[in-house]
Amino acid sequence: MDIFSKIFWQAGLGLSLVMLFVAISALLNAENGQLTVENLEHLSGTYSALFETLKFVVYPWLALGLFLLIRFFIRLSKS
């Protein structure tokens, strides 16, 4: 496994952990088993800041994934 694949998988793991924590924090604010917009309204600033920060990680991560996919197809066609 080369460095690009390792970076891709490690970044994917980190992003999935962040999304898991966001989902858990949202579900912890459910009242009577229902998750509504009003229940999450007080977290809107936190979620907005998080997603504005994550876009600097997600877009390069997607570009790296596209690079790895193209490289895979090129190597597959040469074999």
Buried (B, 14 or more C-beta within 10 A) or exposed (E): EEEEEEBBEEBEEEBEEBEEEBEEEBEEBEEEEEEEEEBBEEBEEEEEEBEEEBEEEEEEBEEBBEEBEEEEEEEEEEE
